[in-house]
Each structure stands twice: as C-alpha cells, then as structure tokens.
Amino acid sequence: MEYDARPAPRRVGLPVYDVFRAAPVASGAFYTAETFWTAAGVAVAVLVGCGAIWAAFRAAHPRRRLTYATNHSPLVHQRIDGSLEIRRNGTLLTDPHLVRLVLTNPGRRDIPSSAFDQGQPFRVDLAVPYLEMVGTESEPSAAQPPPVSVRGSEVTIGPGRIGCGTTITYLLLVDTVPAYRCRHSLLDVRVEQLPAPPPRRSPRQPPLVRP
C-alpha cells in the first residue's frame, strides 16, 4: 500500500486555508527605536522653549508684592489706680496702646494708584473703641506715602502709589488691646502678612502729650 504524504485535509478532500504569518519583529527595547528618540527630542525642545518664554515674561513683568506687619505695646507698663488719668485731646483712655502698621513693597515694580480696584483703599480694622493717627514715616524719606484716614476703628490707606523698595510705617494710638483684620481689593498684587516686628521707639515719634 502506497503512503500518501499530503496533509490529512488534502487526503480527505477538505478545503485547506493558508495561515498568514507576520514577519518577525526585531527584538530589543522600545526606547531604542529612532522614532521614539526623535519624538522625545521634540518634546524636550518644546518644554525648554516654553520655559524660556515664561522666564523672559516674568523677568519683564514681575508680579507686584505688598507685605504688612503690625505690633502694639502698652503706653503705660504698670497698673495705676484711679488717681491718674490719661487723656488724649480730652478723651479719657483706660488702656492706651501704641500700634505700628508697616507696609512694604519688596518687589521690583511700583504699586500704582490704578492697582486699587475701583479706588477701594487698603483697610485694617483694629476693633477698638478709640483710634487716632499719630504719625507716618517713610523709607526712603523722600517717598510720598498714600493718603491715610481713620474711620471708626478702621485705618484706610490709599489709593496711592507705593514705590518699589518703599516701607511706610503708620503710628496709631488706640484704647485697649487691638485685634487686626485686613481687607483689600488690590489687582495683580500678592499681599502677605509678616510676623509682628519687635516694638521699637522711633526718635522721630511725635509727642503724645501736647503742652
């Protein structure tokens, strides 16, 4: 008997389908492909370019900054009995304190009057029954501070220009220990509260008692 070497399907007359075999893929890590490194180089170039553009923009348009700090100290450091009264312009003070409110522009750009949105001033509420402005200091001394006024227990500052590198100190007289609440509507200005500086006595401090 003669042996038929054909595959079984052909021997019995069944249809035979050819199976497509994909060409073998070159072995190796995917990151060795030339296209991957080309795409990676393009991505890095785009990121570097965006970073350079952003750095140039920030250098040409640095963001404005304003810091403020507050401290207070009692006008009388020892308790006194009722035989001694402290008055300011006829107003009896029971627990007078001196308050320093310090504003600083540490940035490289001036804060213009237009930065005060709709002309709204910088406000600091001290929550005290008595508040009076005693004096103002500027560094450098030639700097013109923004206008300031007192409305009830609130100090309002501006609108007005605050030059770069300028520090403005407002000296206030209050009755009782103050609390501080700041409000502002400054545009494109980052406002930060700094820790309270230690109390100091300025040689230019105006006298509280008038002859």
C-alpha positions as CSV (number, residue, x, y, z in Angstrom):
1,M,0.0,0.0,0.0
2,E,1.4,3.3,-1.1
3,Y,1.7,6.0,1.7
4,D,0.1,9.4,1.0
5,A,2.3,12.2,2.4
6,R,-0.2,15.0,1.9
7,P,-1.7,16.7,5.0
8,A,-4.8,15.0,6.3
9,P,-7.3,17.6,5.0
10,R,-6.0,17.2,1.5
11,R,-6.2,13.4,1.7
12,V,-9.9,13.5,2.6
13,G,-10.7,16.4,0.2
14,L,-11.3,19.2,2.7
15,P,-10.5,22.8,1.9
16,V,-7.2,24.0,3.1
17,Y,-6.6,27.6,4.3
18,D,-3.3,29.2,4.3
19,V,-2.4,30.9,7.6
20,F,-0.8,34.3,7.3
21,R,2.3,34.6,9.4
22,A,3.5,38.1,10.4
23,A,7.1,39.0,9.7
24,P,9.2,38.6,12.8
25,V,9.7,41.9,14.8
26,A,13.2,42.9,15.6
27,S,13.9,42.2,19.2
28,G,15.1,44.9,21.6
29,A,13.8,47.6,24.0
30,F,11.2,50.0,22.6
31,Y,13.3,53.0,23.5
32,T,16.0,52.1,21.1
33,A,13.7,53.0,18.2
34,E,14.8,56.0,16.3
35,T,11.3,57.4,16.2
36,F,11.0,57.4,19.9
37,W,14.1,59.4,20.4
38,T,13.1,61.8,17.7
39,A,9.7,62.4,19.5
40,A,11.4,62.8,22.9
41,G,13.8,65.4,21.5
42,V,11.0,67.4,20.1
43,A,9.1,67.3,23.4
44,V,12.2,68.4,25.3
45,A,12.8,71.2,22.9
46,V,9.2,72.4,23.3
47,L,9.4,72.3,27.1
48,V,12.7,74.2,27.1
49,G,11.3,76.8,24.7
50,C,8.1,77.3,26.9
51,G,10.3,77.6,30.0
52,A,12.5,80.3,28.3
53,I,9.4,82.2,27.2
54,W,7.9,82.1,30.7
55,A,11.2,83.2,32.3
56,A,11.5,86.1,29.9
57,F,7.9,87.1,30.5
58,R,8.3,87.0,34.3
59,A,11.6,89.0,34.1
60,A,9.9,91.7,32.0
61,H,6.6,91.6,34.0
62,P,7.5,90.7,37.7
63,R,4.4,90.4,39.9
64,R,3.8,93.1,42.4
65,R,4.0,92.3,46.1
66,L,2.9,94.1,49.3
67,T,3.7,92.9,52.8
68,Y,2.3,94.3,56.0
69,A,3.1,93.7,59.7
70,T,1.5,95.0,62.9
71,N,2.6,95.3,66.5
72,H,1.5,97.1,69.6
73,S,2.8,98.0,73.0
74,P,1.1,99.5,76.1
75,L,1.6,103.2,76.7
76,V,1.8,102.6,80.5
77,H,3.7,99.5,81.5
78,Q,2.5,99.4,85.1
79,R,-1.0,99.3,86.5
80,I,-2.2,102.6,88.0
81,D,-5.0,103.5,90.3
82,G,-7.9,105.8,89.6
83,S,-6.0,108.9,90.9
84,L,-4.1,109.2,87.5
85,E,-6.0,109.8,84.3
86,I,-4.6,109.6,80.7
87,R,-6.4,111.8,78.2
88,R,-5.8,112.4,74.5
89,N,-7.4,115.6,73.2
90,G,-9.9,115.5,76.0
91,T,-10.7,111.8,75.6
92,L,-10.2,109.6,78.6
93,L,-8.1,106.5,77.8
94,T,-8.4,103.4,80.1
95,D,-5.7,101.2,78.5
96,P,-3.8,103.1,75.8
97,H,-1.6,101.3,73.3
98,L,0.7,102.4,70.5
99,V,0.2,100.5,67.3
100,R,2.7,100.3,64.4
101,L,1.3,99.3,61.0
102,V,4.2,98.7,58.5
103,L,3.6,98.4,54.7
104,T,6.4,97.4,52.4
105,N,6.7,97.0,48.7
106,P,9.6,94.5,48.3
107,G,9.1,93.9,44.6
108,R,10.8,95.4,41.6
109,R,7.7,97.2,40.3
110,D,5.7,100.1,41.8
111,I,2.2,99.6,43.0
112,P,0.3,102.3,41.2
113,S,-2.9,104.0,42.2
114,S,-4.7,102.1,39.5
115,A,-4.0,98.8,41.4
116,F,-6.6,99.8,43.9
117,D,-9.7,98.3,42.3
118,Q,-12.5,100.9,41.9
119,G,-10.5,103.2,44.2
120,Q,-11.1,101.0,47.2
121,P,-8.4,101.6,49.9
122,F,-6.3,99.1,51.8
123,R,-8.2,98.6,55.1
124,V,-7.1,97.4,58.6
125,D,-9.7,97.1,61.3
126,L,-8.3,97.2,64.8
127,A,-11.6,96.6,66.6
128,V,-11.0,99.2,69.3
129,P,-13.3,101.9,70.8
130,Y,-10.7,104.7,70.2
131,L,-8.3,105.1,67.3
132,E,-6.2,108.1,66.3
133,M,-3.4,108.6,63.7
134,V,-0.3,109.9,65.5
135,G,2.4,109.9,62.7
136,T,3.7,108.5,59.5
137,E,7.2,107.5,58.4
138,S,8.6,106.6,55.0
139,E,11.8,104.9,53.9
140,P,13.3,106.3,51.8
141,S,12.3,109.5,53.4
142,A,11.6,111.2,50.0
143,A,8.9,108.6,49.3
144,Q,5.4,110.1,49.3
145,P,3.1,107.7,51.2
146,P,-0.5,107.1,50.1
147,P,-3.2,109.1,51.8
148,V,-4.4,107.6,55.1
149,S,-7.5,108.2,57.2
150,V,-9.3,106.8,60.2
151,R,-12.9,105.7,60.1
152,G,-14.2,104.5,63.4
153,S,-11.9,101.5,64.4
154,E,-10.6,101.2,60.8
155,V,-7.5,102.6,59.1
156,T,-7.9,103.2,55.4
157,I,-4.8,103.6,53.2
158,G,-4.8,104.7,49.5
159,P,-5.4,104.7,46.8
160,G,-1.9,105.9,46.1
161,R,1.4,104.9,44.6
162,I,3.7,102.7,46.7
163,G,7.1,102.7,45.1
164,C,9.3,99.6,44.8
165,G,11.5,99.2,47.9
166,T,9.4,101.6,49.9
167,T,8.4,101.0,53.5
168,I,5.7,103.0,55.2
169,T,5.1,103.0,59.0
170,Y,1.9,104.3,60.4
171,L,1.8,105.1,64.2
172,L,-1.6,104.9,65.8
173,L,-2.9,105.4,69.3
174,V,-5.7,103.1,70.5
175,D,-7.5,102.3,73.7
176,T,-7.5,98.6,74.8
177,V,-5.5,95.8,73.1
178,P,-6.2,95.8,69.4
179,A,-7.1,93.0,67.0
180,Y,-6.2,93.1,63.3
181,R,-8.3,92.3,60.3
182,C,-7.0,93.3,56.9
183,R,-9.1,93.8,53.7
184,H,-8.1,94.9,50.3
185,S,-9.0,94.8,46.6
186,L,-5.6,95.3,45.1
187,L,-5.3,94.0,41.5
188,D,-2.3,91.8,40.5
189,V,-0.7,92.3,43.8
190,R,0.3,89.5,46.2
191,V,-0.4,90.6,49.7
192,E,1.4,88.8,52.6
193,Q,1.2,89.3,56.3
194,L,4.6,89.1,58.0
195,P,5.3,88.2,61.7
196,A,5.0,91.2,64.0
197,P,8.3,93.1,64.4
198,P,9.6,93.8,67.9
199,P,8.4,97.1,69.4
200,R,10.8,99.9,69.0
201,R,10.8,103.6,69.8
202,S,11.5,105.9,66.9
203,P,13.5,109.0,67.6
204,R,11.1,110.9,65.3
205,Q,8.0,109.7,67.2
206,P,5.8,112.7,67.8
207,P,4.9,113.5,71.4
208,L,1.6,112.2,72.6
209,V,1.2,114.9,75.3
210,R,0.9,118.3,73.9
211,P,2.0,121.4,76.0
